[in-house]
Structure formats: C-alpha cells, structure tokens
Amino acid sequence: MTATKGQLRELSKSPTRSLPSGIDLMQRINEGLVQKVPSTYLQTIRTQVTENCDELIELGARIRPLVVDGQRIGWVRGVYNTERRRLSRWMHEPNDFILSVLTLATSLKKQEIEQFTALEIRNLIELVQKMTEYDISLYPYLTAFSSTMTSENLWHGRGTQLTSFENKVIEMPDGETMKILAPSEHARLWATLCVYREQAKTRMDANWNAVLQVRPLAGKSVDPLANELKALSRQLATDSIEPWEGVVKFKANTNPDDGWAHVENIDTPEGMLKELQGMMSGDKHERLMAEFERQQIEAAEKRKRDLEAIIPHRELGINAETMWVESDNEAHQRELDLKRGRITPQPMKREKTETTFDPAEKMKRYQ
C-alpha cells in the first residue's frame, strides 16, 4: 500500500471548515432566510402590494374616509417626505406647520381644524402618521412591483405624467377635493425602475441577437452566455415570481417554550435569563449541540486514525515525478501513432538503467 500526496492532502482537509457558526445559523433561521416562502403567502402579499402600489402611483396618494362615531366627516391620507420638506421651507412656526400638514392631509378646511380640541388634533396627527408609515412600508416592494403587468400598463399608458405634476387636485365623489403638492418618492423610484427595466430589455434583445449570430461560428462555447441570458429573461418576464421571492420574508410562528434557543430572547434581560435556564437544564438545543460536538470529535478522531495508518506505508525519500512537455506536432504525431496501434514507449527510470564504464563497450551499442 503506497500513500500518494493527494491522499495525504484529502485526509488533512477538514469538511467542517465551510460550515457557518452556530450564532450565524440561528440568526438566519430567525430571519426566515433558511426556509422557503410558501407560494400561497407569496401570492397574497403580491396581490395586496400590487393593489396598494397601483393606487399610490396612479392617484398620487392612498386616500381613505375620515370617520368619527360611524359618520364620515371628510377624507384623509398620508403626507410624504417631499411634501413635508417643502412645507418646512415655508412654515417655520410649529403650529402653522402642523395646521398646514393637516390641511394638506385631509379634506377639512382650515377653520374646521382650528375648532378641534387638543386631543382631537393629536388623534388626527397620529392617524396621518400611521397612514404615512403604511405608505412607506410599500417602498421595499417597488422593485418587484415594477415587474408586474399593472406597472407596465401604468408606465406605457401614462408614463412620466404620474411623476411630473405639481399641486395636483383630486376631486372626491362627494365634491370635496384633496391636494397633493408633489409626487411621492414611491412614484419617482417606480419611474426610475421602469426606465432601467426597459433599458435592460433592450440590452438583452441585443445580446440575444449577438448570440444567435455567433453561435454558428463559436458552437457550444456560447452556451454559458446563453444560459445567463435565459436566467435574466426569466427575471425580466412580466408577472414573474422571482423578484418577489427576493423581497418577501416569511417567518413562521414559533413557540417560545418549545425547548429550542431563540435569538430574539438575547435582546431582553428576561429572555436572556430564560435562555440561561434552558442551558442549565439541558433543553433540546443543548442536547442537539452536545450530539453535534460528539459527531465532530468522532469524525476528527477517525481522520486522525486513517492518517496515522497510512503514513507508515508511504515511500521514504523524495518522490520525483517526470513531466514531459510536448509540442503540438509531437502531440499530434503521438495521437496518430496511438490510432495506428503503435504504443509510445514509457520513459525508463534512472535507477533501473545499466551504467557502462568502458567507452569501448559503450560505442559497441551503436554499431
């Protein structure tokens, strides 16, 4: 039995070198990055986000009835950062700024708002703030929304008209009006994404034409590029599910008393105390880690025994390997000889050659 250098290198390698650490794996599981998002949940999120983004971009705002004691007294919407920045440049008095924001966010008149009590104004401000936060929560989904048929219909139908208006007035069914000072960041980002999407489609078509023209000459060498273009075409397809898989996160409901460790408990003293109690009592997580450690130790000991068993059988000294570099003509000639049945003679080892000391005897070999 002879141990080669390759076998020694394979035995010395550790298969656990590429494994993530325990805390990294727990963090990925807690964030929902390990498990795949269910298709039903993904379809539900896509439908809801598409409806809200369509309303936000087409109308300029998500307007809802303002109801008090079961009776509608007006309309209300969220106020975007672009509008607040513009008002902050004009209004330096805090009370005037709040009054301007409420007048802009609702269909109520200035005189009606001034008659509200302090508690009513605070509740109205909290409602406007909550609606603004709901609108901001749609921001991360705009990349996926730009790949839907609804988005393409808006872009090809109205285009930049949805992002280039000033002081837009929306008339409600009861005759009241809502005013929007400037387009939201959602509409501007959506228009940018649509432009980039159209440019990407144009470049992909040009690349496909180039691949089709080069394929008869290059053959299978263009297959890697063609595969990349196929993957890109799936991402740029209308109503593709792949963009949503990258932005929608799914976190299954977990039981905090299931006997496993939970990363979110580390943030609070009570949770940390609960994790320490589980460690001391030997819960499921501790038993799993102990079993994992035992398996790693056994695997390391087995690799060590295999290495110790193969080392005594290796050859002593330096194992030299001869490398023959052939030219193109020599390699072609050797290929022809092999096809004709002529076997190329193997190089003779130096230790097996016979040494001739007498020059006369050496000359006789060539007579």
C-alpha positions as CSV (number, residue, x, y, z in Angstrom):
1,M,0.0,0.0,0.0
2,T,1.5,3.3,-1.1
3,A,0.2,6.7,0.1
4,T,0.3,9.4,-2.5
5,K,0.5,13.1,-1.8
6,G,-3.1,13.5,-3.0
7,Q,-4.4,11.0,-0.4
8,L,-2.5,12.8,2.4
9,R,-4.0,16.1,1.3
10,E,-7.5,14.8,1.3
11,L,-7.1,13.3,4.7
12,S,-5.7,16.5,6.2
13,K,-8.7,18.5,4.9
14,S,-11.5,19.4,7.4
15,P,-15.0,19.1,6.0
16,T,-16.4,21.4,8.7
17,R,-14.4,24.4,7.5
18,S,-17.2,25.8,5.4
19,L,-20.0,25.4,7.9
20,P,-21.4,28.6,9.4
21,S,-21.1,29.3,13.1
22,G,-24.0,28.5,15.5
23,I,-25.0,32.1,16.1
24,D,-25.0,32.8,12.3
25,L,-27.2,29.8,11.6
26,M,-29.6,30.8,14.4
27,Q,-29.8,34.3,13.0
28,R,-30.5,33.1,9.5
29,I,-33.3,30.8,10.8
30,N,-34.8,33.6,12.9
31,E,-34.8,36.0,10.0
32,G,-36.6,33.4,7.8
33,L,-33.7,33.1,5.3
34,V,-33.4,29.3,5.5
35,Q,-36.9,28.2,4.8
36,K,-38.7,28.9,1.5
37,V,-41.6,31.3,1.4
38,P,-44.9,29.4,0.9
39,S,-46.5,30.1,-2.5
40,T,-49.9,31.0,-1.1
41,Y,-48.3,33.5,1.3
42,L,-46.3,35.0,-1.6
43,Q,-49.3,35.3,-3.8
44,T,-51.3,37.0,-1.1
45,I,-48.5,39.6,-0.4
46,R,-48.1,40.2,-4.2
47,T,-51.8,40.9,-4.6
48,Q,-52.1,43.3,-1.7
49,V,-48.9,45.2,-2.6
50,T,-49.9,45.5,-6.2
51,E,-53.3,46.9,-5.4
52,N,-51.8,49.5,-3.0
53,C,-48.9,50.5,-5.2
54,D,-51.3,50.9,-8.1
55,E,-53.5,53.3,-6.2
56,L,-50.5,55.2,-4.7
57,I,-48.8,55.8,-8.0
58,E,-51.9,56.3,-10.2
59,L,-53.7,58.7,-7.9
60,G,-50.7,60.1,-6.1
61,A,-51.9,59.1,-2.7
62,R,-53.9,56.4,-0.8
63,I,-57.0,58.3,0.3
64,R,-59.4,56.9,2.9
65,P,-62.6,58.1,4.5
66,L,-62.2,60.1,7.8
67,V,-64.9,58.5,10.1
68,V,-65.9,59.8,13.5
69,D,-68.6,57.9,15.5
70,G,-69.6,56.0,12.5
71,Q,-70.1,59.1,10.3
72,R,-67.8,60.3,7.6
73,I,-66.7,63.9,8.1
74,G,-64.1,64.0,5.3
75,W,-61.1,62.3,3.7
76,V,-57.6,61.6,4.9
77,R,-54.3,60.4,3.5
78,G,-50.6,60.2,4.4
79,V,-48.1,63.1,3.9
80,Y,-44.9,62.2,2.1
81,N,-41.4,63.4,2.8
82,T,-41.3,65.5,-0.4
83,E,-44.4,67.5,0.8
84,R,-43.1,67.8,4.4
85,R,-39.7,69.2,3.2
86,R,-41.5,71.7,1.0
87,L,-43.7,72.8,3.9
88,S,-40.8,73.0,6.3
89,R,-39.1,75.6,4.0
90,W,-42.2,77.7,4.0
91,M,-43.5,77.3,7.6
92,H,-41.1,78.0,10.4
93,E,-43.7,78.2,13.2
94,P,-44.5,74.7,14.6
95,N,-48.3,75.5,15.0
96,D,-48.5,76.8,11.4
97,F,-46.6,73.8,10.1
98,I,-49.0,71.3,11.9
99,L,-52.0,73.2,10.6
100,S,-50.6,73.2,7.0
101,V,-49.9,69.4,7.2
102,L,-53.4,68.6,8.5
103,T,-55.0,70.9,5.8
104,L,-53.0,69.0,3.2
105,A,-53.6,65.5,4.6
106,T,-57.4,66.0,5.0
107,S,-60.3,67.5,3.1
108,L,-61.1,69.6,6.1
109,K,-61.0,73.4,5.9
110,K,-58.6,75.5,8.0
111,Q,-61.5,76.9,10.0
112,E,-62.8,73.4,10.8
113,I,-59.4,72.2,12.1
114,E,-59.0,75.3,14.3
115,Q,-62.2,74.4,16.1
116,F,-60.8,70.9,17.1
117,T,-59.6,70.3,20.7
118,A,-56.0,69.4,21.5
119,L,-57.0,65.7,21.9
120,E,-58.8,65.6,18.6
121,I,-55.8,67.2,16.8
122,R,-53.4,64.8,18.4
123,N,-55.6,61.8,17.4
124,L,-55.8,63.2,13.8
125,I,-52.0,63.7,13.7
126,E,-51.5,60.1,14.9
127,L,-53.8,58.8,12.2
128,V,-52.0,60.8,9.5
129,Q,-48.6,59.5,10.8
130,K,-49.9,55.9,10.8
131,M,-51.1,56.2,7.2
132,T,-47.8,57.7,6.2
133,E,-45.9,54.7,7.8
134,Y,-48.2,52.3,5.9
135,D,-47.3,54.1,2.6
136,I,-43.6,54.0,3.4
137,S,-43.8,50.2,4.1
138,L,-44.6,49.7,0.4
139,Y,-41.2,51.2,-0.6
140,P,-39.1,48.0,-0.5
141,Y,-41.6,46.2,-2.8
142,L,-41.4,48.7,-5.7
143,T,-38.7,46.7,-7.4
144,A,-40.9,43.6,-7.5
145,F,-44.0,45.7,-8.4
146,S,-42.2,47.2,-11.4
147,S,-42.2,43.7,-13.0
148,T,-46.0,43.3,-12.9
149,M,-48.5,43.8,-15.7
150,T,-50.2,46.5,-13.7
151,S,-47.0,48.5,-13.5
152,E,-46.3,48.1,-17.2
153,N,-49.8,49.3,-18.1
154,L,-49.3,52.4,-16.0
155,W,-45.9,53.1,-17.5
156,H,-46.9,52.6,-21.1
157,G,-50.2,54.3,-20.6
158,R,-49.3,57.5,-18.7
159,G,-45.5,57.3,-18.1
160,T,-43.9,60.3,-16.5
161,Q,-47.2,62.1,-16.2
162,L,-47.5,60.3,-12.9
163,T,-44.3,61.8,-11.5
164,S,-44.1,65.3,-13.0
165,F,-47.2,67.0,-11.6
166,E,-47.4,70.0,-9.2
167,N,-50.2,70.9,-6.8
168,K,-52.4,68.1,-8.1
169,V,-56.1,68.3,-7.1
170,I,-58.2,65.2,-6.7
171,E,-62.0,65.5,-6.6
172,M,-63.7,63.0,-4.4
173,P,-67.2,61.5,-5.0
174,D,-68.9,63.9,-2.6
175,G,-67.5,67.0,-4.3
176,E,-64.7,67.6,-1.8
177,T,-61.1,68.0,-3.0
178,M,-57.7,66.7,-1.9
179,K,-54.5,68.5,-2.8
180,I,-51.1,66.9,-3.4
181,L,-48.1,69.3,-3.5
182,A,-45.5,67.0,-5.2
183,P,-45.1,63.3,-6.3
184,S,-44.0,60.9,-3.6
185,E,-40.7,59.1,-3.5
186,H,-42.5,56.0,-4.5
187,A,-43.6,57.4,-7.9
188,R,-40.1,58.7,-8.6
189,L,-38.4,55.4,-7.7
190,W,-41.0,53.5,-9.7
191,A,-40.4,55.6,-12.8
192,T,-36.6,55.1,-12.5
193,L,-37.1,51.3,-12.2
194,C,-39.3,51.3,-15.2
195,V,-36.7,53.1,-17.3
196,Y,-34.0,50.7,-16.1
197,R,-36.2,47.8,-16.9
198,E,-36.8,49.0,-20.5
199,Q,-33.1,49.5,-21.0
200,A,-32.3,46.0,-19.6
201,K,-34.8,44.5,-22.0
202,T,-33.2,46.4,-24.9
203,R,-29.7,45.2,-24.0
204,M,-31.0,41.6,-23.5
205,D,-32.5,41.6,-27.0
206,A,-29.2,42.9,-28.5
207,N,-27.3,40.2,-26.6
208,W,-29.6,37.5,-27.9
209,N,-29.2,38.7,-31.5
210,A,-25.4,38.6,-31.0
211,V,-25.5,35.1,-29.6
212,L,-27.6,33.8,-32.5
213,Q,-25.2,35.4,-34.9
214,V,-22.1,34.0,-33.2
215,R,-23.4,30.5,-32.4
216,P,-22.8,29.0,-36.0
217,L,-19.1,30.1,-35.7
218,A,-18.4,29.5,-31.9
219,G,-20.6,26.5,-31.4
220,K,-21.1,25.3,-27.8
221,S,-18.7,27.9,-26.4
222,V,-21.5,30.4,-26.3
223,D,-23.8,28.2,-24.2
224,P,-22.7,29.8,-20.8
225,L,-23.7,33.2,-22.1
226,A,-27.0,31.8,-23.5
227,N,-27.8,30.3,-20.1
228,E,-27.1,33.6,-18.3
229,L,-29.4,35.4,-20.8
230,K,-32.1,32.8,-20.2
231,A,-31.9,33.4,-16.4
232,L,-32.1,37.1,-17.0
233,S,-35.1,36.8,-19.3
234,R,-36.9,34.9,-16.5
235,Q,-36.3,37.7,-14.1
236,L,-37.4,40.4,-16.6
237,A,-40.5,38.4,-17.6
238,T,-43.8,40.1,-16.8
239,D,-45.5,38.9,-13.6
240,S,-42.5,36.8,-12.7
241,I,-42.5,35.4,-9.2
242,E,-38.7,35.6,-8.8
243,P,-38.5,39.3,-7.9
244,W,-41.0,38.7,-5.1
245,E,-39.0,35.8,-3.6
246,G,-36.1,38.2,-3.0
247,V,-38.1,40.9,-1.1
248,V,-40.8,38.9,0.7
249,K,-39.6,37.4,4.0
250,F,-41.6,34.7,5.8
251,K,-41.2,34.0,9.5
252,A,-43.2,31.0,10.9
253,N,-44.9,31.3,14.2
254,T,-42.6,29.8,16.9
255,N,-43.4,28.7,20.4
256,P,-41.0,30.4,22.9
257,D,-41.4,27.3,25.2
258,D,-40.5,24.7,22.6
259,G,-37.2,23.9,24.2
260,W,-35.1,25.4,21.5
261,A,-32.9,28.6,21.6
262,H,-34.3,31.8,20.2
263,V,-32.1,34.7,19.1
264,E,-34.7,37.3,19.9
265,N,-34.5,36.4,23.6
266,I,-31.0,37.8,23.8
267,D,-32.2,41.4,23.5
268,T,-34.1,41.5,26.8
269,P,-32.9,40.5,30.3
270,E,-35.9,38.2,30.8
271,G,-35.2,36.4,27.5
272,M,-31.5,36.1,28.4
273,L,-32.4,34.6,31.8
274,K,-34.8,32.2,30.1
275,E,-32.0,31.1,27.7
276,L,-29.6,30.6,30.6
277,Q,-32.2,28.4,32.5
278,G,-32.6,26.3,29.3
279,M,-28.8,25.9,29.1
280,M,-28.5,24.8,32.7
281,S,-31.5,22.4,32.5
282,G,-30.2,20.8,29.2
283,D,-33.0,21.6,26.8
284,K,-33.4,20.3,23.2
285,H,-30.9,22.9,21.9
286,E,-28.2,21.9,24.3
287,R,-28.7,18.2,23.6
288,L,-28.5,18.8,19.9
289,M,-25.3,20.8,20.3
290,A,-23.8,18.1,22.5
291,E,-24.6,15.4,19.9
292,F,-23.2,17.6,17.1
293,E,-20.0,18.1,19.1
294,R,-19.7,14.3,19.7
295,Q,-20.1,13.6,16.0
296,Q,-17.4,16.2,15.1
297,I,-15.0,14.7,17.6
298,E,-15.6,11.2,16.3
299,A,-15.1,12.3,12.7
300,A,-11.8,14.1,13.7
301,E,-10.5,11.1,15.5
302,K,-11.4,8.8,12.6
303,R,-9.5,11.1,10.2
304,K,-6.5,11.1,12.6
305,R,-6.5,7.3,12.8
306,D,-6.7,7.0,9.0
307,L,-3.8,9.4,8.6
308,E,-1.7,7.6,11.2
309,A,-2.4,4.3,9.5
310,I,-1.4,5.5,6.0
311,I,1.8,7.4,7.0
312,P,3.9,4.3,7.7
313,H,3.2,2.9,4.3
314,R,4.4,5.9,2.3
315,E,7.7,5.7,0.4
316,L,10.7,7.1,2.0
317,G,12.8,9.9,0.4
318,I,11.7,12.3,-2.3
319,N,9.2,11.1,-4.8
320,A,10.2,12.8,-8.1
321,E,7.8,12.9,-11.0
322,T,8.9,13.4,-14.5
323,M,6.9,15.8,-16.7
324,W,7.2,15.6,-20.4
325,V,6.3,18.8,-22.4
326,E,5.4,18.0,-26.0
327,S,4.9,20.4,-28.8
328,D,1.8,20.5,-31.0
329,N,3.4,18.4,-33.7
330,E,4.7,15.8,-31.2
331,A,1.3,15.5,-29.6
332,H,-0.4,15.2,-33.0
333,Q,2.1,12.5,-34.1
334,R,1.6,10.6,-30.8
335,E,-2.1,10.7,-31.4
336,L,-1.6,9.2,-34.9
337,D,0.6,6.5,-33.6
338,L,-1.9,5.5,-31.0
339,K,-4.6,5.3,-33.7
340,R,-2.3,3.0,-35.8
341,G,-1.7,0.8,-32.8
342,R,1.9,2.0,-32.1
343,I,2.3,2.3,-28.4
344,T,4.5,5.1,-27.2
345,P,7.4,3.6,-25.1
346,Q,7.3,4.6,-21.5
347,P,10.3,6.6,-20.2
348,M,12.9,4.4,-18.5
349,K,13.5,5.1,-14.8
350,R,17.0,6.2,-13.9
351,E,17.6,3.7,-11.1
352,K,16.9,0.8,-13.5
353,T,19.4,1.8,-16.2
354,E,22.7,0.0,-16.6
355,T,25.8,2.1,-16.4
356,T,28.7,1.3,-18.7
357,F,32.2,2.5,-17.6
358,D,34.2,1.3,-20.6
359,P,33.9,3.8,-23.5
360,A,34.6,1.0,-26.0
361,E,31.7,-1.1,-24.7
362,K,29.5,2.0,-24.9
363,M,30.5,2.6,-28.6
364,K,29.6,-1.0,-29.4
365,R,26.0,-0.4,-28.6
366,Y,25.6,2.0,-31.5
367,Q,27.5,-0.2,-34.1
